[in-house]
Amino acid sequence: MLKQAYETNLYLEDILKQVNIGTWEWDISTDNVTWSENMNHILKGYSTKGKIKTTRNQCVASIHKDDFDFVAKEFTNCIREKRDLKIEYRIVWSDNTIHWVQNRGSVIYSDDNVPSHMLGIMIDITERKDIELALDKTNKLVAKQNKAKSDFLSSMSHELKNSLNAVIGYSQYLTGAPNLTDEQNKFLNVISRSGEHLTSLVDEILDLASVEAGKVNLKIERVQLRGLLFECIDLISITAKEQGQSISVDIEECQNLCINVDRKRFIQIMLNLLSNAVKYNRPCGDIHIACKQVGDNIFISVKDNGLGLSADKQKQLFQPFQRLGAETTEIPGTGMGLVITKQLIELMNGHIGVESTPGLGSTFWIECSCA
């Protein structure tokens, strides 16, 4: 039996050695510590053969001076509070290089409930910590760059909008003035329409900058779905009729349900999907709105029978300024509506997706909570 236990212990020690995990045992009453072979390599950078008898003072000598008080406090607290130890801290090797370790331990109590020993393991986590610190540094840099970009876009957009308002205002004021030829009035109309298009672009840049900077304040509330959808349909119906398009609705399954959204932003999302369905549809095409409930969520879809999108174009849909070839047509747009729509629906803990077949049309869907 003793031989079997001894062989099992050797087997476990060999496994721990292979995965570079060190084991330690601290006799609290004598302050003596027993290390496994791996501990010297983890704490000092070199290997030894067999177990090592040492003292607690020698063990803590390698702890980084800025982490020393924290480590000592954690050992004391886990004994006093009768809980396991799990801490990460820095150590300094004899060559003055800094390494990270994770230390775990459990307190063993005597029959009279007095702390007797502490058993634990130690792992070198330097590689993981280096990756975490590099990622943290990168994330902070990206956040700083995003803030600088958003601040620049916001400042630039306000300046552009002020100038564009003057261009639009004066062009509209001059349109139809006496002594202007038809060609001059045509030019003024082009200036006015171009100014309005640029103003729309600036508005969407401001909206996108606000979302990316986290400056969008949402008021999530329970809103009756049917009334909200028909409000959106009413706002887009005139534009659809001008294109000879019909809008059909199938919301029987969900018409008595409420969704948890920001009312203003939900209308913005639906109007973007509906206006896209109108703009990119066939002449005299159809637009179909449908709802279905799946568990605690509602899926709302907007389907058109336009030209549809290839798989490659679908991958580019939610990227800024991507109009997927529409920029060569007379179809108005900036290529940012879906980007803003995606970010807004995700801010409301929802999702957006698309299904499309070239030549048959596209179906955009959003998912909202109704719980």
TORDOSE-428633 format. One record per residue (C-alpha): residue in three letters; x, y, z. Coordinates in steps of 0.5 Angstrom, whole numbers. Layout:
+------+-------+-------+-------+
: type :    xx :    yy :    zz :
+------+-------+-------+-------+
:  ala :     X :     Y :     Z :
...
+------+-------+-------+-------+
//
This chain:
+------+-------+-------+-------+
: type :    xx :    yy :    zz :
+------+-------+-------+-------+
:  met :     0 :     0 :     0 :
:  leu :     6 :     5 :     2 :
:  lys :     9 :     3 :    -5 :
:  gln :     3 :     4 :    -9 :
:  ala :     2 :    11 :    -5 :
:  tyr :     9 :    13 :    -6 :
:  glu :     9 :    11 :   -14 :
:  thr :     3 :    15 :   -14 :
:  asn :     6 :    21 :   -11 :
:  leu :    12 :    21 :   -16 :
:  tyr :     7 :    20 :   -22 :
:  leu :     3 :    27 :   -20 :
:  glu :    10 :    30 :   -18 :
:  asp :    12 :    28 :   -25 :
:  ile :     6 :    31 :   -29 :
:  leu :     7 :    38 :   -25 :
:  lys :    14 :    38 :   -27 :
:  gln :    12 :    37 :   -34 :
:  val :     7 :    43 :   -34 :
:  asn :    11 :    47 :   -30 :
:  ile :     7 :    48 :   -24 :
:  gly :    11 :    48 :   -17 :
:  thr :     8 :    46 :   -11 :
:  trp :     9 :    48 :    -4 :
:  glu :     8 :    47 :     4 :
:  trp :     8 :    52 :     9 :
:  asp :     9 :    49 :    16 :
:  ile :     5 :    55 :    20 :
:  ser :     8 :    54 :    27 :
:  thr :    15 :    53 :    25 :
:  asp :    15 :    58 :    19 :
:  asn :    19 :    53 :    15 :
:  val :    17 :    51 :     7 :
:  thr :    18 :    45 :     3 :
:  trp :    18 :    46 :    -5 :
:  ser :    18 :    42 :   -10 :
:  glu :    23 :    42 :   -16 :
:  asn :    20 :    47 :   -20 :
:  met :    19 :    52 :   -15 :
:  asn :    26 :    54 :   -16 :
:  his :    25 :    55 :   -23 :
:  ile :    19 :    59 :   -22 :
:  leu :    22 :    64 :   -17 :
:  lys :    29 :    64 :   -19 :
:  gly :    30 :    62 :   -26 :
:  tyr :    34 :    56 :   -25 :
:  ser :    32 :    49 :   -24 :
:  thr :    34 :    44 :   -18 :
:  lys :    34 :    37 :   -16 :
:  gly :    29 :    34 :   -11 :
:  lys :    25 :    38 :    -6 :
:  ile :    28 :    44 :    -2 :
:  lys :    27 :    46 :     5 :
:  thr :    27 :    53 :     6 :
:  thr :    24 :    59 :    11 :
:  arg :    18 :    63 :     9 :
:  asn :    23 :    69 :     9 :
:  gln :    27 :    66 :     4 :
:  cys :    20 :    65 :     0 :
:  val :    18 :    72 :     0 :
:  ala :    25 :    75 :    -2 :
:  ser :    23 :    74 :    -9 :
:  ile :    17 :    78 :    -9 :
:  his :    17 :    85 :   -12 :
:  lys :    17 :    91 :    -7 :
:  asp :    11 :    94 :   -10 :
:  asp :     7 :    87 :    -9 :
:  phe :    10 :    85 :    -2 :
:  asp :     5 :    88 :     2 :
:  phe :    -1 :    86 :    -2 :
:  val :     2 :    79 :    -2 :
:  ala :     3 :    79 :     6 :
:  lys :    -4 :    81 :     7 :
:  glu :    -7 :    76 :     3 :
:  phe :    -4 :    70 :     6 :
:  thr :    -6 :    73 :    13 :
:  asn :   -13 :    75 :    11 :
:  cys :   -14 :    68 :     8 :
:  ile :   -12 :    64 :    14 :
:  arg :   -16 :    69 :    19 :
:  glu :   -23 :    69 :    14 :
:  lys :   -22 :    61 :    13 :
:  arg :   -22 :    62 :     5 :
:  asp :   -17 :    59 :     0 :
:  leu :   -12 :    63 :    -3 :
:  lys :   -12 :    66 :   -10 :
:  ile :    -7 :    71 :   -12 :
:  glu :    -3 :    74 :   -18 :
:  tyr :     3 :    78 :   -17 :
:  arg :    10 :    80 :   -19 :
:  ile :    17 :    77 :   -17 :
:  val :    24 :    79 :   -19 :
:  trp :    29 :    74 :   -21 :
:  ser :    37 :    74 :   -20 :
:  asp :    38 :    77 :   -26 :
:  asn :    33 :    83 :   -24 :
:  thr :    28 :    81 :   -30 :
:  ile :    21 :    81 :   -27 :
:  his :    16 :    75 :   -28 :
:  trp :     9 :    74 :   -26 :
:  val :     6 :    68 :   -22 :
:  gln :    -1 :    66 :   -20 :
:  asn :    -1 :    63 :   -13 :
:  arg :    -6 :    58 :   -10 :
:  gly :    -7 :    55 :    -3 :
:  ser :   -11 :    52 :     2 :
:  val :   -11 :    52 :    10 :
:  ile :   -10 :    46 :    14 :
:  tyr :   -13 :    46 :    21 :
:  ser :   -11 :    42 :    27 :
:  asp :   -17 :    38 :    31 :
:  asp :   -18 :    44 :    35 :
:  asn :   -19 :    48 :    29 :
:  val :   -12 :    52 :    29 :
:  pro :    -9 :    53 :    23 :
:  ser :    -3 :    48 :    22 :
:  his :    -1 :    48 :    15 :
:  met :    -2 :    51 :     8 :
:  leu :    -1 :    47 :     2 :
:  gly :    -1 :    51 :    -5 :
:  ile :     1 :    51 :   -12 :
:  met :     5 :    56 :   -16 :
:  ile :     4 :    57 :   -24 :
:  asp :     9 :    62 :   -28 :
:  ile :     4 :    67 :   -32 :
:  thr :     9 :    72 :   -35 :
:  glu :     7 :    70 :   -42 :
:  arg :    -1 :    71 :   -41 :
:  lys :     1 :    77 :   -37 :
:  asp :     5 :    80 :   -42 :
:  ile :    -1 :    79 :   -47 :
:  glu :    -6 :    82 :   -43 :
:  leu :    -2 :    88 :   -42 :
:  ala :     0 :    89 :   -49 :
:  leu :    -8 :    88 :   -50 :
:  asp :   -10 :    93 :   -45 :
:  lys :    -5 :    98 :   -48 :
:  thr :    -7 :    97 :   -55 :
:  asn :   -15 :    98 :   -52 :
:  lys :   -13 :   105 :   -49 :
:  leu :    -9 :   107 :   -55 :
:  val :   -15 :   105 :   -60 :
:  ala :   -20 :   109 :   -55 :
:  lys :   -16 :   115 :   -55 :
:  gln :   -16 :   115 :   -62 :
:  asn :   -23 :   114 :   -63 :
:  lys :   -24 :   119 :   -58 :
:  ala :   -20 :   124 :   -62 :
:  lys :   -23 :   122 :   -69 :
:  ser :   -30 :   123 :   -66 :
:  asp :   -28 :   130 :   -63 :
:  phe :   -25 :   132 :   -70 :
:  leu :   -31 :   129 :   -74 :
:  ser :   -36 :   133 :   -69 :
:  ser :   -32 :   139 :   -69 :
:  met :   -31 :   139 :   -77 :
:  ser :   -39 :   137 :   -78 :
:  his :   -41 :   143 :   -74 :
:  glu :   -37 :   148 :   -78 :
:  leu :   -39 :   144 :   -85 :
:  lys :   -46 :   145 :   -83 :
:  asn :   -46 :   152 :   -82 :
:  ser :   -43 :   153 :   -88 :
:  leu :   -48 :   149 :   -92 :
:  asn :   -54 :   152 :   -89 :
:  ala :   -52 :   158 :   -92 :
:  val :   -51 :   155 :   -99 :
:  ile :   -58 :   152 :   -99 :
:  gly :   -61 :   158 :   -96 :
:  tyr :   -58 :   163 :  -101 :
:  ser :   -59 :   158 :  -107 :
:  gln :   -67 :   157 :  -105 :
:  tyr :   -67 :   165 :  -104 :
:  leu :   -64 :   166 :  -111 :
:  thr :   -69 :   161 :  -114 :
:  gly :   -74 :   164 :  -118 :
:  ala :   -71 :   171 :  -118 :
:  pro :   -73 :   176 :  -124 :
:  asn :   -68 :   176 :  -130 :
:  leu :   -65 :   169 :  -128 :
:  thr :   -65 :   164 :  -134 :
:  asp :   -68 :   157 :  -134 :
:  glu :   -61 :   154 :  -134 :
:  gln :   -59 :   159 :  -128 :
:  asn :   -65 :   156 :  -124 :
:  lys :   -63 :   149 :  -126 :
:  phe :   -56 :   151 :  -123 :
:  leu :   -59 :   153 :  -117 :
:  asn :   -63 :   147 :  -116 :
:  val :   -57 :   143 :  -117 :
:  ile :   -53 :   147 :  -112 :
:  ser :   -59 :   147 :  -107 :
:  arg :   -60 :   139 :  -108 :
:  ser :   -53 :   138 :  -107 :
:  gly :   -53 :   142 :  -101 :
:  glu :   -58 :   138 :   -98 :
:  his :   -55 :   132 :   -99 :
:  leu :   -48 :   134 :   -96 :
:  thr :   -52 :   136 :   -90 :
:  ser :   -55 :   129 :   -90 :
:  leu :   -48 :   126 :   -90 :
:  val :   -46 :   131 :   -84 :
:  asp :   -52 :   129 :   -80 :
:  glu :   -50 :   122 :   -81 :
:  ile :   -43 :   123 :   -79 :
:  leu :   -45 :   127 :   -73 :
:  asp :   -50 :   121 :   -71 :
:  leu :   -44 :   116 :   -72 :
:  ala :   -39 :   120 :   -68 :
:  ser :   -44 :   120 :   -62 :
:  val :   -46 :   113 :   -62 :
:  glu :   -38 :   111 :   -63 :
:  ala :   -36 :   116 :   -57 :
:  gly :   -42 :   113 :   -53 :
:  lys :   -46 :   120 :   -52 :
:  val :   -52 :   117 :   -55 :
:  asn :   -57 :   117 :   -49 :
:  leu :   -63 :   112 :   -49 :
:  lys :   -69 :   111 :   -46 :
:  ile :   -71 :   104 :   -46 :
:  glu :   -79 :   103 :   -45 :
:  arg :   -84 :    98 :   -46 :
:  val :   -88 :   101 :   -53 :
:  gln :   -94 :    98 :   -56 :
:  leu :   -91 :    95 :   -63 :
:  arg :   -97 :    95 :   -67 :
:  gly :   -98 :   103 :   -66 :
:  leu :   -90 :   104 :   -67 :
:  leu :   -90 :   100 :   -74 :
:  phe :   -96 :   104 :   -77 :
:  glu :   -93 :   110 :   -75 :
:  cys :   -86 :   108 :   -79 :
:  ile :   -91 :   106 :   -85 :
:  asp :   -95 :   112 :   -85 :
:  leu :   -88 :   116 :   -85 :
:  ile :   -85 :   112 :   -91 :
:  ser :   -92 :   111 :   -95 :
:  ile :   -92 :   117 :   -99 :
:  thr :   -85 :   116 :  -102 :
:  ala :   -87 :   109 :  -103 :
:  lys :   -93 :   111 :  -107 :
:  glu :   -89 :   116 :  -111 :
:  gln :   -85 :   110 :  -114 :
:  gly :   -91 :   106 :  -115 :
:  gln :   -89 :   101 :  -109 :
:  ser :   -94 :    98 :  -105 :
:  ile :   -93 :    96 :   -97 :
:  ser :   -96 :    90 :   -94 :
:  val :   -96 :    88 :   -87 :
:  asp :   -97 :    81 :   -83 :
:  ile :   -96 :    83 :   -75 :
:  glu :  -102 :    78 :   -73 :
:  glu :   -98 :    74 :   -69 :
:  cys :   -95 :    80 :   -65 :
:  gln :  -100 :    86 :   -66 :
:  asn :  -101 :    86 :   -58 :
:  leu :   -94 :    85 :   -56 :
:  cys :   -90 :    91 :   -53 :
:  ile :   -82 :    91 :   -54 :
:  asn :   -77 :    94 :   -50 :
:  val :   -73 :   100 :   -54 :
:  asp :   -72 :   107 :   -54 :
:  arg :   -78 :   110 :   -58 :
:  lys :   -74 :   115 :   -62 :
:  arg :   -69 :   111 :   -64 :
:  phe :   -73 :   105 :   -66 :
:  ile :   -77 :   109 :   -71 :
:  gln :   -70 :   112 :   -74 :
:  ile :   -68 :   104 :   -75 :
:  met :   -75 :   102 :   -78 :
:  leu :   -75 :   108 :   -83 :
:  asn :   -68 :   107 :   -85 :
:  leu :   -70 :   100 :   -87 :
:  leu :   -76 :   102 :   -90 :
:  ser :   -73 :   108 :   -94 :
:  asn :   -68 :   103 :   -97 :
:  ala :   -73 :    98 :   -99 :
:  val :   -76 :   103 :  -103 :
:  lys :   -70 :   106 :  -106 :
:  tyr :   -67 :    99 :  -108 :
:  asn :   -73 :    96 :  -110 :
:  arg :   -76 :    95 :  -117 :
:  pro :   -80 :   100 :  -120 :
:  cys :   -87 :    99 :  -118 :
:  gly :   -84 :    93 :  -113 :
:  asp :   -87 :    91 :  -106 :
:  ile :   -85 :    92 :   -99 :
:  his :   -87 :    87 :   -94 :
:  ile :   -87 :    88 :   -86 :
:  ala :   -87 :    81 :   -82 :
:  cys :   -86 :    80 :   -75 :
:  lys :   -86 :    73 :   -71 :
:  gln :   -84 :    72 :   -63 :
:  val :   -79 :    67 :   -61 :
:  gly :   -78 :    66 :   -54 :
:  asp :   -77 :    73 :   -51 :
:  asn :   -75 :    76 :   -57 :
:  ile :   -79 :    79 :   -63 :
:  phe :   -76 :    79 :   -70 :
:  ile :   -79 :    84 :   -75 :
:  ser :   -77 :    84 :   -82 :
:  val :   -77 :    88 :   -88 :
:  lys :   -77 :    85 :   -95 :
:  asp :   -77 :    88 :  -102 :
:  asn :   -77 :    85 :  -109 :
:  gly :   -71 :    89 :  -111 :
:  leu :   -65 :    86 :  -115 :
:  gly :   -62 :    83 :  -109 :
:  leu :   -55 :    82 :  -106 :
:  ser :   -49 :    77 :  -107 :
:  ala :   -46 :    74 :  -101 :
:  asp :   -39 :    79 :  -102 :
:  lys :   -44 :    85 :  -102 :
:  gln :   -47 :    83 :   -96 :
:  lys :   -41 :    82 :   -92 :
:  gln :   -40 :    90 :   -94 :
:  leu :   -47 :    92 :   -92 :
:  phe :   -45 :    95 :   -85 :
:  gln :   -39 :    98 :   -87 :
:  pro :   -39 :   106 :   -87 :
:  phe :   -39 :   109 :   -94 :
:  gln :   -41 :   103 :   -97 :
:  arg :   -46 :   104 :  -103 :
:  leu :   -45 :    97 :  -106 :
:  gly :   -45 :   100 :  -113 :
:  ala :   -51 :   105 :  -112 :
:  glu :   -46 :   111 :  -112 :
:  thr :   -46 :   110 :  -120 :
:  thr :   -54 :   111 :  -120 :
:  glu :   -58 :   117 :  -118 :
:  ile :   -61 :   113 :  -112 :
:  pro :   -59 :   118 :  -106 :
:  gly :   -55 :   116 :  -100 :
:  thr :   -49 :   116 :   -96 :
:  gly :   -47 :   109 :   -94 :
:  met :   -48 :   110 :   -87 :
:  gly :   -55 :   109 :   -85 :
:  leu :   -54 :   101 :   -84 :
:  val :   -48 :   102 :   -80 :
:  ile :   -52 :   107 :   -75 :
:  thr :   -58 :   102 :   -75 :
:  lys :   -53 :    96 :   -73 :
:  gln :   -50 :   100 :   -67 :
:  leu :   -57 :   103 :   -65 :
:  ile :   -60 :    96 :   -65 :
:  glu :   -54 :    93 :   -61 :
:  leu :   -54 :    99 :   -56 :
:  met :   -61 :    97 :   -55 :
:  asn :   -59 :    89 :   -54 :
:  gly :   -62 :    87 :   -60 :
:  his :   -59 :    85 :   -67 :
:  ile :   -60 :    86 :   -74 :
:  gly :   -58 :    81 :   -80 :
:  val :   -60 :    80 :   -88 :
:  glu :   -62 :    75 :   -92 :
:  ser :   -61 :    76 :  -100 :
:  thr :   -62 :    73 :  -107 :
:  pro :   -59 :    76 :  -113 :
:  gly :   -65 :    78 :  -118 :
:  leu :   -70 :    76 :  -112 :
:  gly :   -69 :    81 :  -107 :
:  ser :   -67 :    82 :  -100 :
:  thr :   -70 :    81 :   -93 :
:  phe :   -67 :    86 :   -87 :
:  trp :   -69 :    83 :   -80 :
:  ile :   -68 :    86 :   -73 :
:  glu :   -69 :    83 :   -66 :
:  cys :   -72 :    86 :   -60 :
:  ser :   -73 :    84 :   -53 :
:  cys :   -81 :    83 :   -51 :
:  ala :   -80 :    80 :   -44 :
+------+-------+-------+-------+
//
